[in-house]
Structure formats: C-alpha cells, structure tokens
C-alpha cells in the first residue's frame, strides 16, 4: 500500500482505496425536447448525491439568436427564483477566420438576482446550429452553504461563430435546491437532449 498527496492511499495494484470517492456518473434521468417551452427536473435532486451533472446534447432553439437559461427551485418546482450571483466569460472564432476574442461579458452575469441565468447565448435556429455542454451543481441538498454551479457550452451561433461559454456562480440560499429548469429566453426548445447524472 502506498500513500500519495493529501494522505490518499493506493492498494497494492495501484487502485484507489475503496473509501476514496471515484467520481462515477450515474445516469438518473433523460429528457428530450420537442418544441418544449421548458425542461424541468423536479425529482431525483436530493441528498443521495453530493453533486449533479447535466449534459446538454444538440440543444436547438425554435427562434433564432436566443439564449439558453437555467434557474433553480427550493420548493420542488413551484417557483424557479433562487437568488444568484455569477460570472460569465467566453472565447469565440468565426468561420471566415476574421474575428476571434476572449472576454468577460458583464451584461450576462447576475448580482443577487432571481432572474434566469444565461448559460449559452446567441444560439442560431438554422438546422446546423445548436449548443452542447454541461452544468455541474454542487451539494444542492446542503442546508448550511450556498449552492455553487459551473457551466461550459460550445455554441454554433446565428452569425457562424463557434462560441465557448463559461459561467460559474452560486445560488445564494441555504435551503435545499430540489428542482432545476432550462428554457430559452424566447420561444421553445425545438430539439435536444438533457441528461441528469448523480456524481458518486
């Protein structure tokens, strides 16, 4: 048996000791959009797992140049209005190789706001345009600390740009978060798959 950084132990074959969390993803739920006004997960977010990962596959809007958003609930989905503070930055590059940048986007962050958080912006509605990415929600059932989240998306947007979005923040509540909702800033989610995983 060997000891590595932080006191973690390895058994003789090099595997982690069984007491060490492995980060395994357990698929809990899958929802497929079909001209959906929103997609909500109102069950399965509880103290079973310390964190939850949502994977977004080919999220396609019905309306051109719209934003994909998230909000959280502490009452099982009756209201999606958790107060949030967040940060938002992006890198982008267009198909003609003429424009590229990395910048902070101050009008997409939140400061103690109950508004929906933008997590993917300017998604195009052409058949070949969509957004894919993930959101990681940490310890939503904890009743001592705020609820941290991190998202990352790549977007094929309405102006033929590849946009790499990073959003992070926290729901400023010590109540358990037990539901989450995703929707467009305008119009429906035309197509796309959202998978919810618990992280061991």
N, CA, C and O of each residue as an XYZ file, in Angstrom:
800
protein
N       0.852     -1.194      0.000
C       0.000      0.000      0.000
C       0.887      1.243      0.000
O       1.903      1.288      0.693
N       0.498      2.247     -0.777
C       1.262      3.490     -0.870
C       0.379      4.657     -0.488
O      -0.846      4.588     -0.593
N       1.015      5.731     -0.044
C       0.300      6.955      0.293
C       0.717      8.048     -0.672
O       1.912      8.257     -0.877
N      -0.242      8.758     -1.276
C       0.041      9.839     -2.208
C      -0.389     11.158     -1.579
O      -0.766     11.195     -0.408
N      -0.336     12.224     -2.339
C      -0.603     13.564     -1.826
C      -1.901     13.636     -1.043
O      -2.923     13.101     -1.471
N      -1.859     14.303      0.111
C      -3.048     14.512      0.926
C      -3.440     13.315      1.768
O      -4.493     13.331      2.406
N      -2.605     12.264      1.785
C      -2.906     11.104      2.609
C      -3.749     10.052      1.931
O      -4.098      9.056      2.565
N      -4.101     10.234      0.639
C      -4.858      9.237     -0.097
C      -4.031      7.967     -0.208
O      -2.824      8.027     -0.443
N      -4.673      6.825     -0.042
C      -3.949      5.562     -0.103
C      -4.259      4.819     -1.391
O      -5.369      4.893     -1.919
N      -3.258      4.103     -1.886
C      -3.416      3.207     -3.019
C      -3.191      1.790     -2.535
O      -2.239      1.547     -1.794
N      -4.035      0.844     -2.926
C      -3.788     -0.545     -2.583
C      -2.734     -1.088     -3.534
O      -2.350     -0.404     -4.483
N      -2.259     -2.311     -3.296
C      -1.054     -2.815     -3.956
C      -1.122     -2.815     -5.477
O      -0.084     -2.673     -6.123
N      -2.302     -2.969     -6.076
C      -2.385     -2.997     -7.538
C      -2.491     -1.613     -8.158
O      -2.687     -1.487     -9.367
N      -2.361     -0.559     -7.328
C      -2.384      0.807     -7.842
C      -3.754      1.449     -7.860
O      -3.880      2.618     -8.225
N      -4.798      0.703     -7.468
C      -6.151      1.251     -7.450
C      -6.359      2.092     -6.196
O      -5.665      1.913     -5.195
N      -7.324      3.013     -6.262
C      -7.657      3.827     -5.098
C      -8.297      2.973     -4.019
O      -9.032      2.029     -4.310
N      -8.010      3.314     -2.772
C      -8.681      2.701     -1.635
C     -10.193      2.859     -1.807
O     -10.645      3.874     -2.336
N     -10.971      1.884     -1.375
C     -12.427      1.888     -1.595
C     -13.128      3.055     -0.898
O     -14.253      3.400     -1.261
N     -12.489      3.661      0.086
C     -13.114      4.784      0.794
C     -12.991      6.099      0.045
O     -13.609      7.090      0.435
N     -12.200      6.126     -1.028
C     -11.977      7.356     -1.787
C     -13.041      7.496     -2.866
O     -13.195      6.579     -3.673
N     -13.796      8.617     -2.921
C     -14.799      8.807     -3.975
C     -14.152      8.736     -5.359
O     -13.080      9.298     -5.583
N     -14.810      8.047     -6.274
C     -14.229      7.835     -7.601
C     -14.743      8.808     -8.652
O     -14.171      8.889     -9.739
N     -15.814      9.552     -8.356
C     -16.360     10.480     -9.334
C     -17.204      9.819    -10.396
O     -17.408     10.394    -11.466
N     -17.699      8.631    -10.130
C     -18.515      7.911    -11.096
C     -19.830      8.641    -11.349
O     -20.466      9.132    -10.417
N     -20.237      8.708    -12.633
C     -21.516      9.306    -13.007
C     -22.584      8.223    -13.090
O     -22.387      7.193    -13.734
N     -23.717      8.466    -12.433
C     -24.855      7.555    -12.501
C     -25.997      8.267    -13.201
O     -26.508      9.268    -12.698
N     -26.404      7.756    -14.365
C     -27.489      8.384    -15.113
C     -28.799      8.216    -14.354
O     -29.210      7.098    -14.041
N     -29.451      9.341    -14.062
C     -30.696      9.340    -13.295
C     -31.919      9.627    -14.140
O     -32.996      9.093    -13.877
N     -31.763     10.467    -15.156
C     -32.932     10.886    -15.928
C     -32.495     11.448    -17.279
O     -31.434     12.063    -17.385
N     -33.306     11.237    -18.303
C     -33.079     11.792    -19.632
C     -34.369     12.418    -20.129
O     -35.432     11.800    -20.068
N     -34.272     13.656    -20.626
C     -35.434     14.303    -21.229
C     -35.055     14.792    -22.621
O     -33.955     15.301    -22.838
N     -35.976     14.631    -23.553
C     -35.772     15.059    -24.936
C     -36.760     16.165    -25.273
O     -37.971     15.997    -25.126
N     -36.236     17.288    -25.722
C     -37.107     18.415    -26.091
C     -37.783     18.159    -27.426
O     -37.198     17.559    -28.328
N     -39.006     18.614    -27.543
C     -39.739     18.580    -28.805
C     -40.711     19.756    -28.781
O     -41.845     19.643    -28.317
N     -40.228     20.896    -29.299
C     -40.993     22.154    -29.218
C     -41.442     22.421    -27.785
O     -42.608     22.730    -27.537
N     -40.507     22.299    -26.850
C     -40.808     22.403    -25.425
C     -40.582     23.826    -24.927
O     -39.551     24.432    -25.217
N     -41.543     24.357    -24.182
C     -41.385     25.690    -23.602
C     -40.264     25.698    -22.569
O     -39.556     26.695    -22.427
N     -40.100     24.596    -21.849
C     -39.034     24.455    -20.860
C     -38.852     22.975    -20.578
O     -39.704     22.152    -20.912
N     -37.730     22.652    -19.961
C     -37.493     21.299    -19.461
C     -37.090     21.425    -18.001
O     -36.140     22.132    -17.666
N     -37.820     20.735    -17.139
C     -37.588     20.812    -15.704
C     -37.303     19.427    -15.139
O     -37.878     18.429    -15.573
N     -36.412     19.391    -14.171
C     -36.138     18.182    -13.406
C     -36.626     18.449    -11.980
O     -36.014     19.218    -11.240
N     -37.728     17.810    -11.609
C     -38.375     18.093    -10.324
C     -38.282     16.927     -9.355
O     -38.848     16.986     -8.263
N     -37.585     15.877     -9.732
C     -37.365     14.755     -8.820
C     -35.952     14.234     -9.021
O     -35.345     14.429    -10.075
N     -35.443     13.575     -8.004
C     -34.111     12.973     -8.106
C     -32.977     13.853     -7.641
O     -31.851     13.374     -7.510
N     -33.236     15.152     -7.380
C     -32.203     16.039     -6.843
C     -32.384     16.069     -5.327
O     -33.241     16.782     -4.807
N     -31.574     15.292     -4.637
C     -31.730     15.146     -3.190
C     -30.380     14.823     -2.564
O     -29.342     15.016     -3.196
N     -30.386     14.345     -1.358
C     -29.134     14.110     -0.631
C     -28.449     12.797     -1.017
O     -27.426     12.440     -0.432
N     -29.000     12.082     -1.987
C     -28.373     10.833     -2.420
C     -26.975     11.081     -2.962
O     -26.069     10.276     -2.747
N     -26.798     12.204     -3.670
C     -25.508     12.530     -4.283
C     -25.045     13.905     -3.818
O     -25.854     14.796     -3.556
N     -23.721     14.058     -3.721
C     -23.144     15.341     -3.319
C     -23.179     16.371     -4.439
O     -23.181     17.574     -4.179
N     -23.206     15.897     -5.696
C     -23.297     16.833     -6.810
C     -23.998     16.160     -7.982
O     -24.116     14.937     -8.047
N     -24.459     17.000     -8.905
C     -25.214     16.532    -10.062
C     -24.648     17.184    -11.315
O     -24.293     18.363    -11.310
N     -24.568     16.402    -12.391
C     -24.109     16.902    -13.685
C     -25.246     16.779    -14.688
O     -25.888     15.734    -14.792
N     -25.488     17.861    -15.425
C     -26.474     17.874    -16.506
C     -25.708     18.011    -17.821
O     -24.922     18.943    -17.991
N     -25.936     17.092    -18.741
C     -25.297     17.143    -20.054
C     -26.330     17.531    -21.097
O     -27.433     16.987    -21.136
N     -25.949     18.490    -21.947
C     -26.841     19.045    -22.963
C     -26.308     18.651    -24.336
O     -25.163     18.950    -24.674
N     -27.138     17.985    -25.117
C     -26.719     17.441    -26.401
C     -27.575     18.054    -27.504
O     -28.781     17.817    -27.573
N     -26.935     18.847    -28.366
C     -27.596     19.444    -29.535
C     -28.878     20.195    -29.164
O     -29.958     19.902    -29.677
N     -28.733     21.169    -28.260
C     -29.872     21.996    -27.873
C     -30.138     23.002    -28.997
O     -29.296     23.848    -29.298
N     -31.304     22.900    -29.603
C     -31.635     23.673    -30.808
C     -32.889     24.504    -30.551
O     -33.924     23.951    -30.181
N     -32.814     25.822    -30.739
C     -33.982     26.673    -30.475
C     -34.930     26.757    -31.672
O     -34.533     26.543    -32.817
N     -36.164     27.066    -31.384
C     -37.130     27.325    -32.449
C     -36.982     28.736    -33.000
O     -37.371     29.005    -34.136
N     -36.420     29.639    -32.199
C     -36.259     31.049    -32.553
C     -34.780     31.363    -32.724
O     -33.954     30.879    -31.951
N     -34.437     32.160    -33.715
C     -33.038     32.480    -33.990
C     -32.470     33.452    -32.960
O     -33.170     34.327    -32.451
N     -31.184     33.277    -32.669
C     -30.419     34.211    -31.836
C     -31.050     34.383    -30.450
O     -31.369     35.495    -30.030
N     -31.219     33.264    -29.757
C     -31.778     33.292    -28.405
C     -30.788     32.677    -27.420
O     -29.785     32.078    -27.808
N     -31.096     32.841    -26.138
C     -30.201     32.402    -25.080
C     -30.814     31.244    -24.305
O     -32.009     31.242    -24.007
N     -29.994     30.277    -23.989
C     -30.404     29.133    -23.181
C     -30.134     29.481    -21.718
O     -29.053     29.966    -21.384
N     -31.117     29.233    -20.841
C     -31.030     29.721    -19.464
C     -31.320     28.612    -18.455
O     -31.855     27.555    -18.790
N     -30.946     28.895    -17.207
C     -31.219     27.983    -16.102
C     -31.739     28.778    -14.905
O     -31.396     29.945    -14.719
N     -32.570     28.124    -14.104
C     -32.938     28.663    -12.800
C     -33.212     27.494    -11.859
O     -33.416     26.362    -12.297
N     -33.213     27.785    -10.565
C     -33.292     26.754     -9.539
C     -34.512     26.978     -8.656
O     -35.051     28.080     -8.561
N     -34.928     25.883     -8.010
C     -36.102     25.931     -7.137
C     -35.777     25.288     -5.791
O     -35.006     24.331     -5.713
N     -36.379     25.831     -4.734
C     -36.278     25.230     -3.411
C     -37.612     24.662     -2.948
O     -37.735     24.208     -1.811
N     -38.619     24.686     -3.833
C     -39.947     24.199     -3.450
C     -40.481     23.175     -4.448
O     -41.679     23.129     -4.727
N     -39.573     22.354     -4.983
C     -39.986     21.266     -5.864
C     -40.441     21.683     -7.232
O     -41.043     20.882     -7.947
N     -40.173     22.919     -7.628
C     -40.526     23.380     -8.961
C     -41.747     24.277     -9.019
O     -42.180     24.661    -10.105
N     -42.316     24.620     -7.859
C     -43.438     25.571     -7.881
C     -42.964     26.946     -8.314
O     -43.693     27.672     -8.991
N     -41.744     27.310     -7.930
C     -41.137     28.581     -8.317
C     -39.672     28.361     -8.655
O     -38.967     27.620     -7.969
N     -39.230     29.007     -9.709
C     -37.812     28.989    -10.083
C     -37.294     30.411     -9.917
O     -37.339     31.212    -10.850
N     -36.805     30.715     -8.726
C     -36.470     32.104     -8.409
C     -35.379     32.217     -7.343
O     -35.395     33.141     -6.530
N     -34.442     31.286     -7.350
C     -33.346     31.355     -6.375
C     -32.462     32.558     -6.699
O     -32.139     32.792     -7.864
N     -32.074     33.308     -5.697
C     -31.175     34.452     -5.864
C     -29.786     33.953     -6.237
O     -29.250     33.045     -5.602
N     -29.202     34.562     -7.284
C     -27.925     34.081     -7.818
C     -26.934     35.231     -8.013
O     -27.314     36.357     -8.333
N     -25.659     34.914     -7.811
C     -24.556     35.785     -8.210
C     -23.627     34.954     -9.082
O     -23.299     33.819     -8.736
N     -23.197     35.515    -10.217
C     -22.474     34.700    -11.200
C     -21.438     35.519    -11.967
O     -21.368     36.743    -11.856
N     -20.651     34.803    -12.737
C     -19.642     35.395    -13.607
C     -19.716     34.721    -14.964
O     -20.069     33.545    -15.048
N     -19.389     35.450    -16.037
C     -19.612     34.947    -17.401
C     -18.477     35.416    -18.316
O     -18.239     36.616    -18.447
N     -17.775     34.464    -18.948
C     -16.834     34.879    -19.980
C     -16.865     33.898    -21.136
O     -17.390     32.792    -21.008
N     -16.301     34.305    -22.269
C     -16.385     33.498    -23.478
C     -15.187     33.716    -24.393
O     -14.539     34.762    -24.372
N     -14.919     32.701    -25.188
C     -13.995     32.816    -26.311
C     -14.787     32.537    -27.582
O     -15.713     31.726    -27.572
N     -14.427     33.206    -28.678
C     -15.149     32.925    -29.922
C     -14.245     33.114    -31.143
O     -13.221     33.795    -31.094
N     -14.674     32.474    -32.249
C     -13.923     32.495    -33.504
C     -14.914     32.231    -34.625
O     -15.730     31.315    -34.524
N     -14.854     33.023    -35.699
C     -15.848     32.834    -36.754
C     -15.322     31.952    -37.892
O     -14.128     31.666    -37.985
N     -16.255     31.536    -38.752
C     -15.923     30.588    -39.818
C     -14.982     31.157    -40.865
O     -14.280     30.397    -41.532
N     -14.951     32.470    -41.028
C     -14.077     33.086    -42.035
C     -12.680     33.371    -41.495
O     -11.828     33.890    -42.217
N     -12.442     33.033    -40.227
C     -11.149     33.257    -39.580
C     -10.838     34.744    -39.438
O      -9.678     35.133    -39.307
N     -11.893     35.581    -39.466
C     -11.679     37.021    -39.429
C     -11.812     37.649    -38.060
O     -11.308     38.749    -37.832
N     -12.485     36.967    -37.139
C     -12.740     37.551    -35.818
C     -12.521     36.486    -34.749
O     -13.000     35.358    -34.873
N     -11.799     36.852    -33.709
C     -11.660     35.980    -32.542
C     -11.399     36.847    -31.325
O     -10.837     37.936    -31.436
N     -11.812     36.355    -30.154
C     -11.630     37.142    -28.933
C     -11.857     36.265    -27.717
O     -12.448     35.188    -27.805
N     -11.381     36.743    -26.589
C     -11.660     36.170    -25.275
C     -12.028     37.322    -24.366
O     -11.227     38.236    -24.172
N     -13.248     37.295    -23.793
C     -13.649     38.445    -22.985
C     -14.657     38.099    -21.906
O     -15.352     37.084    -21.968
N     -14.712     38.982    -20.910
C     -15.740     38.919    -19.878
C     -16.974     39.654    -20.403
O     -16.859     40.695    -21.049
N     -18.154     39.101    -20.119
C     -19.392     39.689    -20.628
C     -20.240     40.132    -19.438
O     -20.961     39.335    -18.838
N     -20.139     41.414    -19.112
C     -20.733     41.911    -17.877
C     -22.255     41.964    -17.914
O     -22.887     41.945    -16.858
N     -22.861     42.029    -19.095
C     -24.320     42.113    -19.138
C     -24.987     40.733    -19.090
O     -26.208     40.630    -19.206
N     -24.189     39.680    -18.920
C     -24.752     38.333    -18.816
C     -24.533     37.708    -17.443
O     -24.997     36.598    -17.186
N     -23.839     38.406    -16.570
C     -23.698     37.899    -15.213
C     -24.866     38.392    -14.360
O     -25.659     39.224    -14.801
N     -24.962     37.879    -13.152
C     -26.012     38.291    -12.221
C     -25.378     38.709    -10.901
O     -24.335     38.186    -10.508
N     -26.014     39.651    -10.225
C     -25.572     40.093     -8.900
C     -26.795     40.124     -7.989
O     -27.566     41.084     -7.992
N     -26.956     39.074     -7.224
C     -28.088     38.951     -6.303
C     -29.423     39.117     -7.033
O     -30.265     39.938     -6.670
N     -29.572     38.305     -8.072
C     -30.762     38.393     -8.923
C     -31.494     37.059     -8.948
O     -30.874     35.997     -8.909
N     -32.812     37.125     -9.014
C     -33.623     35.914     -9.169
C     -33.915     35.602    -10.637
O     -34.600     34.624    -10.934
N     -33.404     36.423    -11.556
C     -33.625     36.200    -12.991
C     -33.003     34.881    -13.444
O     -32.136     34.329    -12.767
N     -33.450     34.387    -14.585
C     -32.822     33.218    -15.184
C     -31.373     33.543    -15.532
O     -31.072     34.638    -16.007
N     -30.479     32.586    -15.295
C     -29.073     32.761    -15.651
C     -28.843     32.300    -17.083
O     -29.150     31.159    -17.427
N     -28.305     33.181    -17.919
C     -27.919     32.795    -19.266
C     -26.712     31.864    -19.188
O     -25.747     32.149    -18.478
N     -26.768     30.744    -19.922
C     -25.634     29.818    -19.942
C     -25.149     29.508    -21.355
O     -24.054     28.970    -21.516
N     -25.925     29.827    -22.371
C     -25.485     29.688    -23.759
C     -26.201     30.767    -24.568
O     -27.429     30.849    -24.543
N     -25.444     31.587    -25.277
C     -26.011     32.799    -25.870
C     -25.952     32.818    -27.385
O     -25.032     32.276    -27.999
N     -26.959     33.456    -27.977
C     -26.970     33.691    -29.412
C     -27.054     32.433    -30.242
O     -26.482     32.369    -31.330
N     -27.759     31.430    -29.748
C     -27.844     30.162    -30.481
C     -28.666     30.368    -31.747
O     -29.741     30.966    -31.714
N     -28.148     29.868    -32.854
C     -28.857     30.002    -34.117
C     -29.915     28.930    -34.297
O     -29.828     27.851    -33.711
N     -30.921     29.238    -35.118
C     -32.014     28.288    -35.354
C     -31.881     27.553    -36.686
O     -32.732     26.728    -37.018
N     -30.816     27.840    -37.464
C     -30.592     27.058    -38.684
C     -30.426     25.590    -38.310
O     -30.085     25.264    -37.173
N     -30.670     24.714    -39.272
C     -30.626     23.283    -38.991
C     -29.270     22.814    -38.476
O     -29.188     21.833    -37.737
N     -28.202     23.517    -38.867
C     -26.860     23.082    -38.448
C     -26.344     23.857    -37.241
O     -25.155     23.787    -36.931
N     -27.210     24.588    -36.560
C     -26.790     25.401    -35.417
C     -27.446     24.887    -34.134
O     -28.630     24.552    -34.117
N     -26.657     24.834    -33.069
C     -27.140     24.326    -31.785
C     -26.081     24.567    -30.726
O     -25.034     25.149    -31.011
N     -26.348     24.119    -29.497
C     -25.392     24.260    -28.397
C     -25.307     22.942    -27.636
O     -26.304     22.244    -27.455
N     -24.095     22.618    -27.196
C     -23.879     21.422    -26.381
C     -22.940     21.774    -25.241
O     -22.042     22.601    -25.400
N     -23.149     21.137    -24.081
C     -22.280     21.433    -22.953
C     -22.730     20.715    -21.704
O     -23.388     19.676    -21.766
N     -22.364     21.288    -20.554
C     -22.729     20.668    -19.283
C     -22.909     21.727    -18.204
O     -22.428     22.853    -18.331
N     -23.606     21.348    -17.146
C     -23.723     22.136    -15.925
C     -23.454     21.211    -14.751
O     -23.996     20.108    -14.686
N     -22.619     21.656    -13.825
C     -22.317     20.884    -12.611
C     -22.860     21.661    -11.416
O     -22.473     22.806    -11.181
N     -23.759     21.028    -10.664
C     -24.388     21.629     -9.486
C     -23.867     20.904     -8.247
O     -23.946     19.679     -8.156
N     -23.333     21.671     -7.293
C     -22.651     21.088     -6.151
C     -23.515     21.116     -4.887
O     -24.039     22.157     -4.493
N     -23.646     19.951     -4.271
C     -24.257     19.776     -2.950
C     -25.583     20.536     -2.801
O     -25.729     21.340     -1.880
N     -26.539     20.293     -3.687
C     -27.783     21.079     -3.656
C     -28.635     20.846     -2.417
O     -29.464     21.694     -2.083
N     -28.457     19.717     -1.719
C     -29.289     19.428     -0.552
C     -28.709     19.971      0.744
O     -29.349     19.878      1.792
N     -27.518     20.532      0.690
C     -26.887     21.083      1.884
C     -27.707     22.255      2.422
O     -28.174     23.089      1.646
N     -27.885     22.325      3.730
C     -28.665     23.412      4.316
C     -27.802     24.368      5.145
O     -28.309     25.114      5.984
N     -26.485     24.330      4.892
C     -25.558     25.244      5.563
C     -24.948     26.250      4.605
O     -24.778     27.418      4.954
N     -24.613     25.804      3.390
C     -23.857     26.622      2.455
C     -24.685     27.006      1.224
O     -25.740     26.430      0.960
N     -24.173     28.000      0.477
C     -24.780     28.359     -0.805
C     -24.546     27.239     -1.812
O     -23.784     26.312     -1.538
N     -25.197     27.314     -2.978
C     -25.180     26.231     -3.963
C     -24.388     26.639     -5.209
O     -24.883     27.389     -6.050
N     -23.171     26.145     -5.314
C     -22.301     26.507     -6.426
C     -22.673     25.750     -7.707
O     -23.133     24.609     -7.660
N     -22.463     26.408     -8.846
C     -22.648     25.747    -10.140
C     -21.612     26.266    -11.132
O     -21.155     27.405    -11.042
N     -21.258     25.407    -12.072
C     -20.324     25.734    -13.157
C     -20.914     25.198    -14.446
O     -21.408     24.071    -14.478
N     -20.870     25.994    -15.517
C     -21.326     25.505    -16.819
C     -20.285     25.809    -17.889
O     -19.504     26.755    -17.783
N     -20.303     24.977    -18.920
C     -19.493     25.244    -20.109
C     -20.266     24.755    -21.337
O     -20.807     23.650    -21.344
N     -20.307     25.581    -22.354
C     -21.011     25.271    -23.590
C     -20.152     25.636    -24.797
O     -19.344     26.563    -24.743
N     -20.339     24.893    -25.883
C     -19.910     25.373    -27.184
C     -21.145     25.588    -28.035
O     -22.049     24.753    -28.064
N     -21.173     26.719    -28.727
C     -22.356     27.144    -29.465
C     -22.005     27.382    -30.926
O     -21.007     28.038    -31.226
N     -22.807     26.861    -31.826
C     -22.784     27.276    -33.229
C     -23.858     28.349    -33.340
O     -25.050     28.041    -33.360
N     -23.435     29.614    -33.413
C     -24.426     30.680    -33.254
C     -24.948     31.198    -34.588
O     -24.561     30.726    -35.657
N     -25.838     32.184    -34.493
C     -26.549     32.675    -35.670
C     -25.655     33.440    -36.633
O     -26.056     33.685    -37.771
N     -24.460     33.821    -36.211
C     -23.541     34.567    -37.074
C     -22.356     33.725    -37.535
O     -21.321     34.266    -37.923
N     -22.508     32.405    -37.494
C     -21.462     31.468    -37.908
C     -20.184     31.596    -37.063
O     -19.073     31.601    -37.592
N     -20.363     31.698    -35.777
C     -19.259     31.696    -34.822
C     -19.298     30.409    -34.000
O     -20.367     29.880    -33.696
N     -18.122     29.923    -33.650
C     -18.003     28.949    -32.577
C     -17.736     29.730    -31.299
O     -16.745     30.453    -31.203
N     -18.624     29.583    -30.314
C     -18.524     30.352    -29.077
C     -18.375     29.372    -27.913
O     -19.186     28.463    -27.740
N     -17.337     29.573    -27.131
C     -17.067     28.742    -25.958
C     -17.438     29.550    -24.719
O     -16.722     30.479    -24.344
N     -18.563     29.196    -24.077
C     -19.095     29.948    -22.931
C     -18.715     29.299    -21.612
O     -18.806     28.081    -21.461
N     -18.288     30.116    -20.660
C     -18.028     29.659    -19.294
C     -18.868     30.504    -18.336
O     -18.804     31.733    -18.361
N     -19.651     29.838    -17.498
C     -20.442     30.534    -16.490
C     -20.241     29.813    -15.157
O     -20.247     28.584    -15.103
N     -20.065     30.577    -14.099
C     -19.985     30.000    -12.758
C     -20.653     30.941    -11.788
O     -20.690     32.151    -12.012
N     -21.178     30.395    -10.714
C     -21.819     31.231     -9.722
C     -22.370     30.401     -8.595
O     -22.017     29.233     -8.428
N     -23.242     31.018     -7.822
C     -23.882     30.292     -6.729
C     -25.301     30.784     -6.533
O     -25.609     31.962     -6.716
N     -26.163     29.837     -6.149
C     -27.481     30.187     -5.671
C     -27.339     30.578     -4.215
O     -26.928     29.773     -3.379
N     -27.682     31.816     -3.921
C     -27.427     32.347     -2.580
C     -28.576     31.969     -1.644
O     -29.363     32.812     -1.213
N     -28.642     30.673     -1.347
C     -29.651     30.157     -0.433
C     -29.055     29.026      0.378
O     -28.244     28.249     -0.128
N     -29.456     28.932      1.633
C     -29.073     27.786      2.449
C     -30.184     26.742      2.487
O     -30.047     25.712      3.146
N     -31.276     27.002      1.786
C     -32.317     25.984      1.612
C     -31.866     24.967      0.579
O     -31.071     25.290     -0.303
N     -32.357     23.758      0.678
C     -32.019     22.731     -0.306
C     -32.612     23.090     -1.665
O     -33.790     23.431     -1.765
N     -31.798     23.011     -2.699
C     -32.283     23.133     -4.078
C     -32.734     21.750     -4.527
O     -31.953     20.800     -4.482
N     -33.989     21.628     -4.962
C     -34.523     20.308     -5.291
C     -35.180     20.231     -6.668
O     -35.814     19.229     -6.996
N     -35.032     21.277     -7.469
C     -35.530     21.246     -8.842
C     -34.748     22.263     -9.667
O     -34.215     23.239     -9.139
N     -34.693     22.013    -10.972
C     -33.941     22.881    -11.872
C     -34.694     22.960    -13.200
O     -35.281     21.978    -13.655
N     -34.665     24.155    -13.818
C     -35.399     24.351    -15.073
C     -34.511     25.005    -16.116
O     -33.726     25.905    -15.815
N     -34.651     24.532    -17.357
C     -33.923     25.069    -18.502
C     -34.933     25.543    -19.549
O     -35.922     24.862    -19.822
N     -34.672     26.718    -20.131
C     -35.554     27.217    -21.178
C     -34.807     28.251    -22.018
O     -33.710     28.682    -21.663
N     -35.416     28.639    -23.132
C     -34.869     29.687    -23.983
C     -35.362     31.051    -23.504
O     -36.410     31.159    -22.867
N     -34.596     32.080    -23.818
C     -35.014     33.435    -23.462
C     -36.239     33.870    -24.252
O     -36.962     34.775    -23.835
N     -36.474     33.228    -25.394
C     -37.658     33.496    -26.208
C     -37.937     32.261    -27.048
O     -37.015     31.660    -27.599
N     -39.194     31.881    -27.147
C     -39.549     30.730    -27.963
C     -39.240     29.410    -27.279
O     -38.807     29.370    -26.127
N     -39.471     28.335    -28.013
C     -39.339     26.989    -27.466
C     -37.957     26.392    -27.689
O     -37.164     26.882    -28.492
N     -37.697     25.315    -26.948
C     -36.558     24.437    -27.257
C     -37.063     23.478    -28.324
O     -37.858     22.586    -28.030
N     -36.612     23.654    -29.546
C     -37.117     22.858    -30.666
C     -36.702     21.398    -30.550
O     -37.499     20.498    -30.814
N     -35.457     21.165    -30.154
C     -34.918     19.805    -30.116
C     -33.736     19.784    -29.158
O     -33.198     20.831    -28.797
N     -33.340     18.594    -28.755
C     -32.168     18.451    -27.902
C     -32.420     17.470    -26.763
O     -33.565     17.168    -26.426
N     -31.346     16.986    -26.187
C     -31.404     16.005    -25.110
C     -30.713     16.567    -23.888
O     -29.642     17.164    -23.999
N     -31.316     16.382    -22.712
C     -30.688     16.758    -21.449
C     -30.663     15.528    -20.556
O     -31.695     14.899    -20.320
N     -29.476     15.189    -20.060
C     -29.298     14.036    -19.183
C     -28.854     14.524    -17.810
O     -28.004     15.409    -17.706
N     -29.427     13.949    -16.759
C     -29.052     14.274    -15.390
C     -28.337     13.078    -14.760
O     -28.833     11.952    -14.783
N     -27.152     13.356    -14.195
C     -26.345     12.323    -13.554
C     -26.091     12.698    -12.089
O     -25.900     13.872    -11.769
N     -26.090     11.710    -11.218
C     -25.571     11.884     -9.884
C     -24.102     11.515     -9.874
O     -23.683     10.581    -10.559
N     -23.317     12.251     -9.096
C     -21.879     12.008     -9.025
C     -21.556     11.352     -7.684
O     -21.793     11.932     -6.624
N     -21.014     10.138     -7.744
C     -20.632      9.409     -6.538
C     -19.383     10.024     -5.943
O     -18.893      9.554     -4.916
